[in-house]
């Protein structure tokens, strides 16, 4: 599957992107079908470096105790639940259908990011045409990017890649990682931070599998 087609599906799944011109388009192929509350809970579990205690899950999602408890019961088939005394810790199971769920979570994270930063849509479209895996290293937790901040972008390619900042109101800090240097990249000081704070632009399969290793069963 080409990466630009992957991005096209992502854009087509965004409600605000629909216009009068494309009302007749078929949107049955929407990439994301997950409701907000399950997504909120699953994404926090997925992005956590270690299993999450129930209390931490309530705090991180900012959802009522009873809501988190109810959602966990519904999604328990994809969760690995460890019990330590009276405490329960939650992580995602390592199995095939959970791998697809992880990709769906990442796509929805990107989708939500674009909803809050619509000034980046054209840039994302242009970058996707390069047909290489690219992500944003996003240190700031706020939904909307501050235009005074630099945009840290990492691409993975053996080609000499250059990104133009003419389409966006940000200064770009771009690093390209040669495919042969990915193992070295994983040993870098910022790797764990990138795992926790990133937005994938294109190449979800490659980045999850080869760069993050979160698809390994």
C-alpha positions as CSV (number, residue, x, y, z in Angstrom):
1,X,0.0,0.0,0.0
2,X,1.4,3.4,-1.0
3,X,1.8,5.9,1.9
4,X,0.0,8.7,0.0
5,X,-3.1,6.5,-0.3
6,X,-2.8,5.9,3.5
7,X,-2.9,9.6,4.0
8,X,-5.9,10.0,1.6
9,X,-7.9,7.6,3.8
10,X,-6.9,9.5,6.9
11,X,-8.1,12.9,5.4
12,X,-11.3,11.3,4.1
13,X,-12.1,10.1,7.6
14,X,-12.2,13.7,8.9
15,X,-15.7,15.1,9.2
16,X,-14.7,18.8,8.9
17,X,-12.9,18.0,5.6
18,X,-16.2,17.2,3.8
19,X,-17.4,19.9,1.4
20,X,-20.3,20.5,-0.9
21,X,-18.2,19.4,-3.8
22,X,-17.6,15.9,-2.4
23,X,-20.9,15.2,-0.7
24,X,-21.5,12.3,-3.1
25,X,-18.1,10.7,-2.2
26,X,-18.3,7.3,-0.6
27,X,-17.2,7.6,3.1
28,X,-17.8,4.0,4.0
29,X,-14.1,3.4,4.1
30,X,-13.6,5.6,7.1
31,X,-10.4,4.6,8.9
32,X,-11.6,5.5,12.4
33,X,-14.8,4.2,14.0
34,X,-13.8,4.3,17.6
35,X,-15.9,6.3,20.1
36,X,-14.2,9.1,22.0
37,X,-14.3,7.5,25.5
38,X,-12.8,4.1,24.5
39,X,-10.3,5.9,22.4
40,X,-9.3,8.2,25.3
41,X,-8.8,5.2,27.6
42,X,-7.1,2.9,25.0
43,X,-4.7,5.7,23.8
44,X,-3.5,6.3,27.4
45,X,-2.9,2.6,27.9
46,X,-1.2,2.3,24.5
47,X,1.1,5.3,25.0
48,X,2.2,4.3,28.5
49,X,5.6,2.8,28.9
50,X,4.4,0.5,31.6
51,X,1.0,-1.0,32.6
52,X,-1.3,1.7,34.0
53,X,-3.0,1.4,37.4
54,X,-6.7,2.0,37.4
55,X,-6.4,5.2,39.4
56,X,-3.8,6.6,37.0
57,X,-6.1,5.8,34.1
58,X,-8.9,7.8,35.7
59,X,-6.5,10.7,36.3
60,X,-5.0,10.7,32.8
61,X,-8.3,10.4,30.9
62,X,-10.1,12.9,33.2
63,X,-13.2,10.6,33.0
64,X,-15.4,9.6,35.9
65,X,-14.4,6.4,37.8
66,X,-17.6,4.6,36.8
67,X,-17.1,5.5,33.1
68,X,-13.6,4.1,33.0
69,X,-14.8,1.0,34.8
70,X,-17.6,0.5,32.3
71,X,-15.4,1.0,29.2
72,X,-12.8,-1.4,30.6
73,X,-15.4,-4.1,31.0
74,X,-16.4,-3.7,27.3
75,X,-12.8,-3.7,26.0
76,X,-11.4,-6.3,28.4
77,X,-10.8,-8.8,25.5
78,X,-7.9,-6.6,24.2
79,X,-6.4,-5.8,27.6
80,X,-3.8,-7.6,29.6
81,X,-4.8,-7.2,33.2
82,X,-2.2,-7.8,36.0
83,X,-3.5,-8.1,39.6
84,X,-1.2,-7.2,42.5
85,X,-3.2,-7.5,45.7
86,X,-6.2,-5.2,45.3
87,X,-4.5,-3.3,42.5
88,X,-5.1,-3.8,38.8
89,X,-2.7,-2.7,36.0
90,X,-3.7,-2.5,32.4
91,X,-1.8,-2.9,29.1
92,X,-2.7,-4.0,25.6
93,X,-2.5,-7.7,24.8
94,X,0.2,-8.7,22.3
95,X,-1.9,-10.4,19.6
96,X,-2.8,-9.8,16.0
97,X,-6.1,-8.0,16.3
98,X,-4.5,-5.7,19.0
99,X,-1.9,-4.8,16.4
100,X,-4.6,-3.4,14.1
101,X,-6.1,-1.6,17.1
102,X,-2.7,0.1,17.7
103,X,-2.6,1.4,14.2
104,X,-6.2,2.6,14.5
105,X,-5.3,4.5,17.7
106,X,-2.3,6.1,16.0
107,X,-4.4,7.2,13.0
108,X,-7.0,8.7,15.3
109,X,-4.3,10.6,17.2
110,X,-3.2,12.1,13.9
111,X,-6.8,12.8,12.9
112,X,-7.4,14.7,16.2
113,X,-4.2,16.6,15.8
114,X,-5.2,17.8,12.3
115,X,-8.6,18.8,13.6
116,X,-6.9,21.1,16.1
117,X,-4.2,22.3,13.6
118,X,-6.0,22.7,10.3
119,X,-3.2,25.0,9.1
120,X,-1.1,21.9,8.7
121,X,-3.4,19.9,6.4
122,X,-1.9,21.2,3.1
123,X,1.6,20.6,4.5
124,X,0.6,17.0,5.4
125,X,-0.8,16.5,1.9
126,X,2.4,17.7,0.2
127,X,4.7,15.7,2.5
128,X,2.7,12.5,1.9
129,X,3.5,12.7,-1.7
130,X,7.2,12.0,-0.8
131,X,6.0,8.4,-0.1
132,X,8.3,7.9,2.9
133,X,7.6,7.4,6.6
134,X,7.5,10.8,8.5
135,X,6.5,11.8,12.0
136,X,6.4,14.9,14.1
137,X,8.2,14.9,17.5
138,X,5.7,16.8,19.6
139,X,7.0,17.7,23.1
140,X,4.1,20.0,24.0
141,X,1.0,18.3,25.3
142,X,-1.5,21.0,24.2
143,X,-3.8,20.1,21.4
144,X,-3.1,23.2,19.4
145,X,0.5,24.0,18.4
146,X,2.0,27.4,19.4
147,X,3.2,29.1,16.2
148,X,6.2,30.4,18.0
149,X,7.5,26.9,18.5
150,X,9.6,25.0,16.0
151,X,8.2,21.9,14.3
152,X,10.5,18.9,14.8
153,X,10.1,16.5,11.9
154,X,11.8,13.1,11.5
155,X,11.8,11.2,8.2
156,X,13.1,7.7,7.5
157,X,14.6,7.3,4.1
158,X,17.9,6.5,2.2
159,X,17.1,9.5,0.0
160,X,18.3,13.1,0.6
161,X,15.0,14.5,1.8
162,X,14.3,18.3,2.0
163,X,11.1,19.7,3.5
164,X,9.8,23.2,2.7
165,X,8.3,25.3,5.4
166,X,6.6,27.7,2.9
167,X,3.2,26.1,3.5
168,X,3.1,26.4,7.2
169,X,3.7,29.2,9.9
170,X,6.4,27.2,11.7
171,X,10.2,26.9,11.5
172,X,11.0,23.3,10.6
173,X,13.7,21.3,12.3
174,X,14.1,18.3,10.1
175,X,16.2,15.2,10.7
176,X,16.3,12.3,8.2
177,X,17.3,8.9,9.5
178,X,18.9,6.5,7.0
179,X,17.1,3.1,7.1
180,X,20.4,1.5,8.0
181,X,20.7,3.7,11.1
182,X,17.3,3.0,12.7
183,X,18.9,0.7,15.3
184,X,21.3,3.5,16.3
185,X,18.4,5.9,16.3
186,X,16.6,3.7,18.9
187,X,19.6,4.0,21.2
188,X,19.5,7.8,21.1
189,X,18.7,10.1,24.1
190,X,15.4,11.3,22.7
191,X,14.0,7.9,21.5
192,X,11.8,7.3,24.6
193,X,10.5,10.8,24.4
194,X,9.6,10.3,20.8
195,X,7.8,7.1,21.6
196,X,5.6,9.1,24.1
197,X,5.1,12.3,22.2
198,X,4.7,12.0,18.4
199,X,2.3,12.4,15.5
200,X,2.7,10.1,12.6
201,X,2.2,11.9,9.2
202,X,2.7,9.0,6.9
203,X,4.0,5.4,7.0
204,X,2.0,4.1,10.0
205,X,2.9,0.5,9.3
206,X,6.6,1.1,8.9
207,X,7.0,3.4,11.9
208,X,5.0,1.2,14.3
209,X,6.8,-2.0,13.2
210,X,10.3,-1.0,12.3
211,X,10.9,2.2,14.3
212,X,8.8,1.8,17.4
213,X,8.5,-2.0,17.4
214,X,5.0,-1.8,18.8
215,X,3.7,-4.3,16.3
216,X,5.9,-7.1,17.4
217,X,3.9,-10.0,18.8
